[in-house]
């Protein structure tokens, strides 16, 4: 089962969307979608992360932080807004 995280984050021209997958053993795996552009010029990169989590929220927070770090925004307050 694949869950979309509660809230994507808008940072500059990027939309960061954590994607969480519940595994059969009760753990959660995370990926993050990093999207930019619009219409036919939209680019979406999905990065699969390797850490596993016992809590869905922790997995989503980790994916969100990694996505922000990937675009160079870090996780500092004021640099990103929830969409």
C-alpha positions in Angstrom: 0.0 0.0 0.0 1.4 3.4 -1.0 0.4 6.6 0.9 0.9 10.1 -0.2 2.1 12.2 2.7 -0.1 14.6 4.5 1.3 17.8 3.1 3.6 18.6 0.2 6.0 21.5 0.7 6.4 24.3 -1.9 10.0 25.8 -1.9 10.7 28.3 -4.6 9.9 26.6 -7.9 9.9 23.1 -6.4 7.1 21.0 -5.0 8.4 18.4 -2.5 6.0 15.5 -1.9 7.0 12.7 0.5 5.7 9.3 -0.6 5.4 6.6 2.1 4.9 2.8 1.6 3.8 0.5 4.3 5.8 -2.8 4.2 4.4 -6.2 5.0 6.6 -6.4 8.2 5.0 -3.2 9.7 7.8 -0.8 8.8 7.5 2.2 6.5 9.7 3.0 3.5 9.9 6.5 2.1 10.6 8.2 -1.2 10.3 11.8 -2.2 9.0 13.5 -5.4 10.7 16.7 -6.4 8.6 18.5 -9.1 9.2 21.7 -10.9 7.7 23.5 -13.9 4.2 23.4 -15.2 2.2 22.0 -18.2 4.3 20.2 -20.8 7.5 21.5 -19.1 6.9 19.7 -15.8 9.8 17.7 -14.5 9.3 15.2 -11.6 12.2 13.3 -10.0 11.5 10.6 -7.5 14.2 9.7 -5.1 13.9 6.4 -3.2 15.4 6.6 0.3 16.9 3.7 2.1 16.0 4.2 5.8 13.0 2.3 7.3 10.7 3.7 10.0 8.2 2.3 12.5 6.1 5.5 12.2 4.5 6.8 9.0 4.8 10.4 10.2 8.6 10.0 10.9 9.0 8.5 7.4 7.2 11.5 5.8 9.2 14.1 7.8 12.5 12.4 6.8 11.5 12.3 3.1 10.5 16.0 3.3 13.8 17.0 4.8 15.8 15.0 2.3 13.8 16.5 -0.6 14.5 20.0 0.7 18.2 19.2 1.2 18.3 17.8 -2.4 17.2 21.1 -3.8 19.6 23.0 -1.5 16.8 24.6 0.6 17.7 22.8 3.8 15.1 22.6 6.4 15.4 26.1 7.8 12.0 27.8 8.7 10.9 30.5 6.3 12.5 28.9 3.2 9.6 26.5 2.4 5.8 26.7 2.8 3.4 23.9 3.0 1.2 23.6 -0.1 
